[in-house]
Amino acid sequence: MSRVSIAVVGAGNRGQAYGRFISQHPAEVYVTAVAEPHPIRRTRYAEEHQIPEENQFETWEDLLAQPRLADGIIIATLDDLHVEPAIQAMEKGYIILLEKPIAHTWEGMRLIAQKARETNATVLVCHVLRYTNFYRKLKELLDAKAIGEPRFVDHVEEIGFYHFAHSYVRGNWRNMQVAAPIILAKTCHDLDLFYWLFGAKCQTISSNASLVHFTAQAKPKGAGERCIDCQIEPRCPYSARKIYINDNEGWPVTVVTEDLSFAGRYKALQEGPYGRCVYSCDNDVPDVQTVSLKFSGNLEVNMALTAFSSEINRKTRIYGTHGELSADFAQGIIEIKRFGADTQVISVSSLVGGHGGGDVGLMHDFVHLLKGEGGQEGLTYLEDSLESHIMAFAAEQARHEQRVVDVNEWRSRR
């Protein structure tokens, strides 16, 4: 098969990211249909991919009511809109690329997994970090025992102050009533990395988390309800003016408005959720969370996520029986200090594209899969991706109940 077809459900930020790959590889893949409730996004996506009018749908229900329109389907809706589209797509016989998380509740994830088994469906989950040159190199080093047997891992996900304010205070993932908990929505990437890099399953888990800064109690004196009419806005790092009214015409501005002119952005901050003061939102997401995990093979892991970082990054230190390793994802640097030997510094180049080239790597594998050519060893099939979600849900139970959760027992009972 020389050229394969894809239908897209959700033409927002993630749907557009995968769409860019498709546009850049017209000899391999094309889009046959799109479902998107936002009329401007739907029309723009249809124009970019030359989708016929009869295959432009307002809802996923309308698209999936049709006979199968493509070889594969990308489901890139918000967290709480994964279950039904995924189930109906499996029933239609699509090969599926499903944006993470699989579902925002355990029950939803269980329904998807059950349907996949019943229909023998092929579902890939968008754990894109497995596909980066950086983490593939790190896995290669660990498999080669570059520092002996890993015994302890210290890992920090730096979300970035403006990213956290955008997504988890003002944005779509701000409230756990409508979105997955941050440990699942954001950090399932990291949990998946642990499972994949070390080839081990989590045995016990505990977690602590708190929301302290982005609250009404922390609101500075003189702060307004919206940034555009706030007395202290010039000295506030979370100012919506600073984040959205600037020279940037990409993410996160494209999430706020389709009109990227000054007037369009200003109006969005006057009227929309992204113009709100970060101390006056309906958010309930922790701004710091720590997780302690014990894996099979006597591997101990400390993981933390924090809103309070200047950059968006992941930093990992791994302590082994014959050395230690530090990995800086944003810088592309892996440093190895074998005991009694000189330090080795490895610089890893990344592919062009989001998530350090992970988006591109994932799409390459999805297209190969649609062609029947198989894919890389790291393909994130649904069954494999369940482990990161199990850890996330168990961590949430652990933090709410303030106890250590036996993950083996948790897994077997569900």
N, C-alpha and C positions, 0 to 999 in steps of 0.2 A: 504494500500500500504506500503510494508516494505522497499523498496529501490527505490529511484527516480533518474532520470538522468538529467544532465545539459550539455548544450553546452556553450562554452566560446568564446566570441568575444573580443580579446585583451588580450595577455598573458604578458603584462608588469607588472609594480609594483603592481597595484591593482588587476589585474587578478591573479597574483601569490599569493597575500594575501588570496584571496578567495579560490584559489586552495589548499593552505595549510590546510584549514579547511576540504575540501573534502578528502584530503589524510588521515587526522586524523579520519575520520568517514566513513570508507569504507562499513560498514554494513548499512548505511543510504543513501548514495549518491555516485554517480560516474560520471565521465565526459565521454561523448560520442563523442564530436567533439570540435575542436579548430580552430579558425581563427586568424592568426598572421602573418604580413608581414615580420618580422625579422626571418630569417631562424633558427638561433641558438635558439632563445626563443621558436619558434614553435616546433622544434625537442625536446628540453628539456621538454617542457610541455607535449608533446605527450608521451615521455618515462616515465615521472613521473606518468601519469595517464593511461598508456597502451591504448592509443587511436589508433584504426586501421588506417593504412595509407590512406585509402579511405576517412577518416573523418578528415584529416589534410588539412586545407585550407590556402592559402596565403592571401585571402581577405575575408571580411565579405560578400561581394556580392556572392562569390562562396559558402559559407556555407549556406546562406539564399536562394540560388537558389535551394537547395535540398528540398525534402519533410521534414517535421518536424523531427528532429533528436533526440529530447529529450523532457522531460516534461517542463523544464524551460531553460532560457537562461540568462547568465550574459553578459551585455554590458559594457565593461571596456575600451573603446577606449578613445582617447583624446577628449577634450571638443567639438571641431568642427566636430566630427564624431559620434554624438549621434542620430541625427534626422532620417536619412534614415535607419540605422540598426534597430532602435526602431520601426519605422513605418512598416517595412517589417516583423519584428518578431511578431508584433501584428497581421498582416494579416495572418501569418502562424499559429497563435493560441498558441504561447508560453506564459507562465507566465514569466514575465521579472523582473530581478534585474538590475536596471539602475544606473550606477555610477553618482554621482552628479558632476556638475550641470546637470539638466535635459537637457538643451541645452545652448549654449553660447550666443544666441540671443533670444529676446522676440518672434520673429516670429517663430523660431525653437521650442521653448517651446509651443507656441500656436498650432502648427501643431501636436506635440506629444499628447497634451491634447485632441485635437479634434479627432484624430484617436483612442485614448483610449476610448472615449465616443462612437464613431461609432461602434467599435468592441467589446465593453464591456470587454476590456482587463484588466488583473490584472497586474499592474506595481508598483513595490516597488522602492523607491529612496534611495540611500545609505547615509541617514542621520544617521550615525552610533552612534553618541553621545547619542541618545535616548536610546540605548541599553546597555549603561554602567551602572555598579552598582552605580557609583558616581552620575550621573544625575538622575537616578531613585530614589535614596535616597533623593536627593535635591527636586525632585517633590513631593515625599511623605511628606516631612517636610512642603513644601509650601501648599499642599492640606490640611494638618492638622492645618494650621494657626499657625505654630510655632512662627512666629513673627507678628501675626495679618495680616492685609491687606497690601500687598506690595505697597509702594508709589513711591519709587525711586530705580533704579538699576544703578550701575556703573560697567561696564564690559570691561575688556581688553583682547584682544587676543594677546599674545606674540608669534610671529611667529618664533623667533629665528634667530640670525644674519646669521648663516650658512645655515639654511633652506631657508631664504629669498634669499640669494645669489645664492643658488642652483636652486630653482624653479622659482623665480620671477625676477632674473637678468640675469642668464646664461641659464636657463632651458625652459621647454615647456610652462610655463605660463608667460613669460617675456613680451609679447607684445599683446596688446588687439586687434590687427588686426587678430590674429589667435587663441586667447584663450579668455575665459570669463574674465571680470573685476575681480579683486581680491576680491571685496566685494561679488561677486557671487561664484567665483571658490573656495575661501577659507572660507569666512565668512558666506556663506549660512548655514553652520553648526550652527553658533551662532544665526543667525536670526531665524532658525528653533527652536532652544532651547527656545527663548523668547516666541514664539507662543505656543509651547507645554507646557512649565513650568507654564505659567501664564494663559493659556486658553483664550487668548485675541488677537484681531486683531489690527494691526497698523492703526492709523488714519492719522497722519501727520509725515513727515520725512524731515530732512535736513542733509546735509553732506558737509564736507570740506576734501580735500586731497592734498597732494603735493609729488613730487619726487625731492629731494634736494641732497641726498648724492651720489647716484649711477649714476652720470652724468659726462660728460667730464669736466665740469667746476670744479668739486670737485676732479679731478684726482691729486694725489700728484706728486710733482716734482720728476722725476727720475723713475716713474712707467713705465713698459713696456706694450706691447700689450697682452702678455701672461705671466702667473705666473712663468713658468719654466725658463724664461730668464729675470726676472725682478730684478732690483737692490734693490728695497725696500721690496721684497717679505718676507724676514725673519721677518719683523716687521708689516706686514699687516694681520689683523685678518681674512680677506676674501680670503687669499691665497688658491688657488686650491690645492697646494701641501699639505697644512695642512688639508684640508677637505677630500681629496680623497686618498692621499698616506700615509696610516697609517695601523693599525692592523684591522680596520673595514672591514668586508667582506659582510655587509648587506647594507641597504639603508643608504645614497644616492649613495654609490659607485656603486651598481648594476645598477643604471640608466645610469651611465657614460660609462661603458664598460662591455662586457661579459667576458673579459680576466682580471681576478683579480690579476694576477702576477704584480710585479713591472714594468716589461717591458710593459705589456698591459695597465696599468694605465698611465704610462709615455707617451706612444704613444697617448692615448686618450686626454691627456692634451696638447700635441703638436699639434694635428690635429682637435680635436673636440670642440664644443661650450663651454664645461665645463672648458676648460683651459684658457679662455679669462679673461682679467682683468675686474673686475666688473665696472670699470670706462670707459670701451670701448666696451660696448655691445649695442644691438639695443632694449633695454628695455624701456618701458614707463609706468610701473606700479608704483603707489604711494608707497613710503616707510612708510608713515603715513597716516591714514585716520580716521576721527572721524565722528560719526553718532549720531544724536539726534532724538529719536523716541517717539511719544506719542501713547499709546495704549488705547483701550477701558477700562473703569474702572478707569480712571484717573491715569494710571501708566506711569511714565516718565522714559525713559531709555537713558543713555549715553553709547555709545559703541565706542571703539577705537581698531584699529589694528596697530601694529608697527613692523617694521623690527628689531628694535634696542633693543633686549633682549638677555640675556645670555642663556636662556632656552626656550623650546617650552612649552607653558602653556596657560591656560585660568584661569583668576582670576575674581571673581564676588563678589561684595558687594551689598546686598539687604537691604534696609531700610524700615521697616514696622511700623505699628501703635503701636505695642507692643514690638518691639525689632529690632535688626539688625543681619544680618547673613553674614559671609564671607565664600567663597568657593574657595579652591585652588585645581584645577583638578589634576595637576602633583603630588602633595603631598597626594592627597586623603583625605584632611582634610576639614571638615565643622565645623565652629565655630558659636555658637548661643549665643547672648547676649540679653536675655529678660530683659526688663526694670525692675529694682528692684530685679533681681534674679541673681544667680550665673551663670557664663559662662559655657556653655556646649560644649564640644569638641567631635566630632564624627569622627572616622577614618574609611574610607570606603575602603575595599580591592577591587582590580580590577581583572578581569579575565585575563588569559594569552592571549596575542595577541595584534594586533595593535589598536590604538585609545582607550587605556585603557580597552580593552576587547570588545569594540563596534563591531569590525569586526566579532568576534565569535558570539555575540548575534544576530547580523543581519543575519548571515548565518543559525543559528539555526532556526530563524523564517521563513526564506525563505524555508528551507527544510520542516518544518512543513506545510507551506502553500502548497507546491508541493504535500505533502501527503494528502491534504484535511483535515488537522487537525486544521486549523485556526492558529492563532498566538497570540502574546501578544497585549495588548491594545495599545501599542505605535507603532504599525506597521506604517511605513512611506509610506502609499499609495500615489500614484501620486497626487490625488486631495488635500490631506493634505499638501503635500510638495510644492505645488504651492505657498503657502503663503510666504515662505522664499524667493522665487525667485521674487515674486512681490515686496517685500520690497527692495531687492537688485537692481532691475531695477529702481525702483522709487528713491532710494538713488543716483544712478548714474545720473539720470535726475536732481535731486536736486543739486548735486555738480557741474554739468556742467552749469546749468542755475543760480546757486547761489540764490536759493529761497527755500521756504518751499513748499513741494508737498503734496497735499491732497490725501492720499492713497486710500480712499474710492472712490473718483472721478476717480483716475487713474485706479483702479480696474474695475469700472463699464464701463468706456469708452473702455476698451480693452477686 
